[in-house]
Structure formats: structure tokens, C-alpha cells
Amino acid sequence: MRYKNIFWGVLFLAFGILWLLKSVSVITFSWIDMIELWPLIFIWIGIGLLPIKEWIKISLDIIILAIGVVFLLSPTNFNRFTGCDETTKVDLSVTDIFVIPMDTNRIMTASLEADMGAGEFSIVPDSNLITINGISAKYIKNKQFISGSDAEIELDIIPPFAETNRVLTYEIGLHPAPVWDLSFDMGAVSTTFDLTPFKVKEVSIDAGASDISLTIGNLYPDVHVDLSTGAANITIRIPKEMTCYVTTESALTNHSLTGFTKTSKGNYVYTPDSTSIGAIDIDLNSGVSNIDIERY
């Protein structure tokens, strides 16, 4: 038997078992933690180059794989090893936060386009148009275009180099009055976006390996959601009184779409039992993923 065949077979077998167990909630882990194990690639390459017998290489590969799985399924030990604290919350000691004030509620429509790198993010209501907690304003580049009742905001969050060795946690405050278009370009992320307090017309998320929880509210009657991710665990919650259309082009994906009807390949629809008060259009494009769309 060839070493390479056995190596890739064991690797894909282990990955498939982990994904299956995660899909049925037997185990839990974050895709971000899996990305953090990227140095194992160099270890496996090094083992493959060693002038030793193939059975020794295979044994070493399995040992390294087992160590990786242990760290993946033991967040406390893994985060101690990497210097990350899983319980890290928003750093409220940062006082020079980024703020765009709300001008007497005259802003009726607003768009936010943010490049946020990797980290953990949440969205909360705020009295300002936009507030970013958890990082100094000096690390945020921004462009503002405010004309009449319309506002367009572009943010580029660049954390200091000294902070990039830990999971950064941000809290994004948005004013609930405007109709929002939201666009986020992120790296490996863990997000909890509860959009129920906001009138959201469109939300676009482009992320790497992700653990995304997204709750859509019923305050705007026509919502478009566009999710593009790498390996991901995605939970989307939608109001049960709104019609929902789902289009997915995701490869190697496990879908949980209870109450939806499949209309064609990659297309699903949910229709409320009573009169619909609006529609949500969801486009999904992701790699190896677990996607759960729930009604509430």
C-alpha cells in the first residue's frame, strides 16, 4: 500500500466522521478552531519527507491527527495552548471607540460595508448611527457619505499586530430607525447577528471558516440574505409569518430545512399557514457546511 493513499484516506475519513458527528449534535466545535490547526499541514509535510519506513510515517500521521482532534474537541485546552481565551468578551475598557452620531433621526436609509478580518462579532441596538465597541477608533479606517436622509458607511477594521494572536471580539451598535443594507467581509468568524430590532433590507456576509447565527426580524417586508462562506456551521432563524425562498449552491452540505418544500434542485420555499406579511430571499454559497434554517 502506498503511503500517500493511506494518508489521504485516513484524513478524509477522520474529517467525514467529525462532520457527521457535528451535524447530528453528538460533538460540538467551531470551524475557527479547525482553521487554527493549520500548522499541522507543515508537520505532515515534514513527516512525508523523512527517510523512514512508511509504517512509521503512517503511525506518526495518525498520532498528530489524534492530537489535533483532541485540541479541536477540547476548547479550554486548545485556547490555553494558543493563548486565546474562549470566554473573551468585548473589551469595555477601550474608551476611544468608533462612533458615528445619529442626527436627530433624519437618516432614513443607511448602508454599512465592513471589512472586519477574523474574530467574534455581534450586533446590538444603539442610540448612535454606528458604534464599534471592543477596539480603538484609531484602528478603524472609514469613509462616510451622508446626503439628506441617506447614509453610506465603509469601514476597514485593522487590529494592531500585538492583538492578532488572540480571538478579537467586537460589538457593532446600529441605530434601529433607518432601513439598513449590511455587507460584511470577514475571515474566520463566529458571529451572532440578531437583526430583529432592525429594519433590514439586505444582509451580505462573505466569510472564511465560519460559525454563523443569523436571526432575521419582520420589520421590513422584503429581505435579501446572501451568505458566501468556506467550511461553515450556519443557523438562520426566520419569522414564521414570512414567506422564505432559499437557493443553495453549496457543495458537500447538510441541510436542515424543516417546513420547506423543495421546488427544484437547490431551491426551497416556505409558505406560512396564515397570510404572509413579507418575503425573505436567502442565497447560500458555501463549502463543506451544516445549514439549519429555523422558524420562530
C-alpha positions as CSV (number, residue, x, y, z in Angstrom):
1,M,0.0,0.0,0.0
2,R,1.2,3.5,-0.8
3,Y,1.8,5.9,2.0
4,K,0.0,8.8,0.2
5,N,-3.1,6.7,-0.4
6,I,-3.4,5.7,3.2
7,F,-2.6,9.2,4.5
8,W,-5.4,10.9,2.4
9,G,-7.8,8.1,3.1
10,V,-7.3,8.4,6.9
11,L,-7.5,12.2,6.7
12,F,-10.8,12.3,4.7
13,L,-12.2,9.5,6.9
14,A,-11.5,11.4,10.1
15,F,-12.9,14.7,8.6
16,G,-16.0,12.9,7.4
17,I,-16.7,11.3,10.8
18,L,-16.1,14.7,12.6
19,W,-18.5,16.5,10.3
20,L,-21.2,13.8,10.6
21,L,-21.0,13.8,14.5
22,K,-21.2,17.6,14.5
23,S,-24.2,17.5,12.1
24,V,-26.2,15.3,14.4
25,S,-25.0,17.3,17.5
26,V,-23.0,14.4,19.1
27,I,-20.0,16.7,19.3
28,T,-19.5,20.4,19.0
29,F,-16.6,22.5,17.8
30,S,-16.0,25.7,15.9
31,W,-14.7,25.9,12.4
32,I,-12.5,28.7,13.6
33,D,-10.7,26.3,15.9
34,M,-10.2,24.0,12.9
35,I,-8.5,26.8,11.0
36,E,-6.3,27.4,14.0
37,L,-4.8,23.9,13.4
38,W,-3.3,24.9,10.1
39,P,0.3,24.3,11.4
40,L,-0.4,20.6,11.2
41,I,0.0,20.8,7.5
42,F,3.7,21.6,7.9
43,I,4.1,18.7,10.3
44,W,2.5,16.3,7.9
45,I,4.7,17.5,5.0
46,G,7.7,17.1,7.2
47,I,6.8,13.6,8.2
48,G,6.3,12.7,4.5
49,L,9.8,13.9,3.7
50,L,11.5,11.9,6.4
51,P,13.7,8.9,5.2
52,I,11.9,6.4,7.3
53,K,9.7,3.4,6.8
54,E,6.2,4.0,5.6
55,W,4.5,2.3,8.5
56,I,6.4,4.7,10.9
57,K,5.2,7.7,8.8
58,I,1.6,6.5,8.9
59,S,1.8,6.0,12.7
60,L,3.2,9.5,13.2
61,D,0.5,10.9,10.9
62,I,-2.2,9.2,13.0
63,I,-0.7,10.4,16.3
64,I,-0.6,14.0,15.0
65,L,-4.2,13.7,13.7
66,A,-5.3,12.4,17.1
67,I,-3.6,15.3,18.9
68,G,-5.4,17.8,16.5
69,V,-8.8,16.2,17.2
70,V,-8.2,16.3,21.0
71,F,-7.4,20.1,20.8
72,L,-10.4,20.6,18.4
73,L,-12.9,18.9,20.8
74,S,-11.3,20.4,24.0
75,P,-11.7,24.2,23.6
76,T,-10.3,25.0,27.0
77,N,-7.1,23.1,26.5
78,F,-6.7,24.4,22.9
79,N,-7.3,28.0,23.8
80,R,-4.7,27.7,26.6
81,F,-2.3,26.3,24.1
82,T,-2.8,29.1,21.6
83,G,-3.1,31.9,24.2
84,C,-6.7,32.5,23.4
85,D,-9.4,32.8,26.0
86,E,-12.7,31.4,24.8
87,T,-14.6,33.4,27.4
88,T,-13.2,36.7,26.0
89,K,-15.9,39.3,25.9
90,V,-16.0,42.8,24.3
91,D,-13.2,44.9,25.9
92,L,-15.2,47.6,27.5
93,S,-12.0,49.3,28.8
94,V,-11.5,50.7,25.4
95,T,-12.8,54.3,25.7
96,D,-11.8,55.9,22.3
97,I,-14.4,53.8,20.4
98,F,-15.6,54.5,16.9
99,V,-18.9,56.4,16.8
100,I,-21.0,58.0,14.0
101,P,-23.7,60.0,15.8
102,M,-27.4,59.8,14.7
103,D,-28.5,63.2,13.6
104,T,-32.0,63.7,15.2
105,N,-33.3,60.6,13.4
106,R,-33.1,62.3,10.0
107,I,-31.3,59.3,8.4
108,M,-33.9,57.1,6.8
109,T,-31.8,54.7,4.8
110,A,-28.2,53.5,5.7
111,S,-25.7,51.1,4.3
112,L,-22.8,49.6,6.1
113,E,-19.9,47.9,4.3
114,A,-17.3,46.5,6.7
115,D,-14.1,44.6,6.2
116,M,-13.5,43.0,9.6
117,G,-10.9,40.3,9.4
118,A,-11.3,37.4,11.8
119,G,-12.9,37.4,15.2
120,E,-16.2,37.2,17.1
121,F,-18.9,39.7,16.3
122,S,-22.4,40.6,17.5
123,I,-24.9,43.3,16.5
124,V,-26.9,45.3,19.1
125,P,-29.2,48.4,19.0
126,D,-27.6,51.7,19.8
127,S,-28.5,55.4,20.1
128,N,-25.8,56.3,17.6
129,L,-26.0,55.5,13.9
130,I,-23.0,53.2,14.3
131,T,-20.8,52.3,17.3
132,I,-18.0,49.8,17.4
133,N,-17.1,48.5,20.8
134,G,-14.0,46.4,21.6
135,I,-11.3,48.1,19.5
136,S,-9.8,51.6,19.5
137,A,-11.1,54.0,16.8
138,K,-7.6,54.6,15.6
139,Y,-7.6,51.1,14.1
140,I,-10.7,51.7,12.0
141,K,-10.5,53.4,8.6
142,N,-13.8,54.8,7.5
143,K,-15.5,56.6,4.6
144,Q,-18.8,58.4,5.2
145,F,-21.2,59.6,2.6
146,I,-24.2,61.3,4.2
147,S,-26.6,63.2,2.0
148,G,-30.1,64.2,3.1
149,S,-31.8,61.1,4.6
150,D,-29.2,58.6,3.2
151,A,-26.0,57.4,4.7
152,E,-23.3,55.2,3.3
153,I,-20.6,54.0,5.6
154,E,-17.4,52.0,4.7
155,L,-15.3,50.5,7.5
156,D,-12.0,48.8,7.4
157,I,-11.0,47.4,10.8
158,I,-7.3,46.7,11.1
159,P,-6.4,45.3,14.6
160,P,-2.9,46.1,15.9
161,F,-0.4,43.3,15.3
162,A,0.0,42.6,19.0
163,E,-3.7,41.8,19.2
164,T,-3.7,39.2,16.3
165,N,-2.6,36.3,18.5
166,R,-6.0,36.1,20.2
167,V,-9.6,36.0,19.3
168,L,-10.9,39.6,19.0
169,T,-14.5,40.3,20.0
170,Y,-16.4,43.2,18.6
171,E,-19.8,44.6,19.3
172,I,-21.4,46.5,16.5
173,G,-24.1,49.0,17.6
174,L,-26.6,50.2,15.0
175,H,-29.5,52.6,15.3
176,P,-32.8,50.9,14.7
177,A,-34.5,53.7,12.9
178,P,-33.0,53.5,9.3
179,V,-33.6,50.8,6.8
180,W,-30.3,49.0,6.6
181,D,-28.2,47.4,3.9
182,L,-25.4,45.4,5.6
183,S,-22.4,43.9,4.0
184,F,-19.6,42.1,5.9
185,D,-16.3,40.8,4.5
186,M,-14.7,38.7,7.2
187,G,-12.1,36.0,7.8
188,A,-12.6,33.0,10.1
189,V,-15.5,34.2,12.2
190,S,-18.0,33.4,14.9
191,T,-21.0,35.7,14.7
192,T,-24.3,36.2,16.5
193,F,-26.3,38.6,14.4
194,D,-29.7,39.3,15.9
195,L,-31.4,41.6,13.4
196,T,-34.8,41.5,15.0
197,P,-34.6,45.1,16.3
198,F,-33.7,46.5,12.9
199,K,-35.4,47.2,9.5
200,V,-33.0,45.2,7.3
201,K,-33.4,45.2,3.5
202,E,-30.3,43.3,2.6
203,V,-27.5,41.5,4.5
204,S,-24.5,40.1,2.8
205,I,-21.8,38.0,4.6
206,D,-18.6,36.8,2.9
207,A,-16.5,34.8,5.3
208,G,-14.0,32.0,5.6
209,A,-14.4,29.1,8.0
210,S,-17.4,30.3,10.0
211,D,-19.9,29.7,12.8
212,I,-22.8,32.0,12.0
213,S,-26.0,32.5,13.8
214,L,-28.3,35.0,12.0
215,T,-31.8,36.0,13.1
216,I,-34.0,37.9,10.7
217,G,-36.8,40.1,12.0
218,N,-40.2,41.1,10.5
219,L,-39.8,44.8,10.5
220,Y,-39.1,45.1,6.7
221,P,-41.3,43.2,4.2
222,D,-38.7,42.3,1.6
223,V,-35.4,41.0,2.8
224,H,-32.5,39.6,0.8
225,V,-29.8,37.5,2.5
226,D,-26.6,36.5,0.7
227,L,-24.1,34.1,2.5
228,S,-20.8,33.0,1.0
229,T,-18.6,31.0,3.3
230,G,-15.9,28.4,3.4
231,A,-16.4,25.4,5.8
232,A,-19.3,26.6,7.9
233,N,-21.9,25.9,10.6
234,I,-24.8,28.2,9.7
235,T,-28.1,28.7,11.7
236,I,-30.6,31.1,10.2
237,R,-33.8,32.0,12.1
238,I,-36.7,33.5,10.2
239,P,-40.2,34.7,11.3
240,K,-42.8,32.1,10.7
241,E,-45.2,34.7,9.3
242,M,-43.0,35.5,6.4
243,T,-42.5,33.6,3.1
244,C,-39.0,32.3,2.6
245,Y,-37.1,31.3,-0.6
246,V,-33.8,29.5,-0.3
247,T,-31.3,29.0,-3.1
248,T,-28.2,27.0,-2.3
249,E,-25.2,26.2,-4.4
250,S,-23.3,24.7,-1.5
251,A,-21.1,21.7,-2.0
252,L,-20.9,18.8,0.5
253,T,-23.7,20.4,2.5
254,N,-26.0,19.0,5.1
255,H,-29.3,21.0,5.1
256,S,-32.0,21.1,7.8
257,L,-35.0,22.9,6.2
258,T,-37.9,21.7,8.3
259,G,-41.2,23.0,6.8
260,F,-39.7,23.9,3.5
261,T,-40.7,22.4,0.1
262,K,-38.1,21.6,-2.5
263,T,-39.2,23.2,-5.8
264,S,-36.2,22.3,-7.9
265,K,-32.5,21.3,-7.4
266,G,-31.0,23.7,-4.9
267,N,-34.3,25.7,-4.4
268,Y,-36.7,25.6,-1.5
269,V,-39.7,27.6,-0.3
270,Y,-41.5,28.0,3.0
271,T,-45.1,29.4,2.9
272,P,-46.8,30.5,6.2
273,D,-50.0,28.9,7.2
274,S,-51.7,32.3,7.5
275,T,-51.3,35.4,5.4
276,S,-47.7,36.3,4.7
277,I,-46.5,39.7,5.9
278,G,-43.4,39.7,3.6
279,A,-40.7,37.6,2.0
280,I,-37.1,36.6,2.7
281,D,-34.9,35.6,-0.1
282,I,-31.8,33.6,1.0
283,D,-28.9,32.7,-1.3
284,L,-26.3,30.3,0.1
285,N,-22.9,29.5,-1.4
286,S,-20.5,27.7,0.9
287,G,-18.0,24.9,1.1
288,V,-18.4,21.9,3.5
289,S,-21.3,23.2,5.6
290,N,-24.0,22.4,8.0
291,I,-27.0,24.7,7.3
292,D,-30.0,24.9,9.6
293,I,-32.9,27.3,8.8
294,E,-35.4,27.5,11.7
295,R,-38.8,29.3,12.0
296,Y,-39.7,31.2,15.1
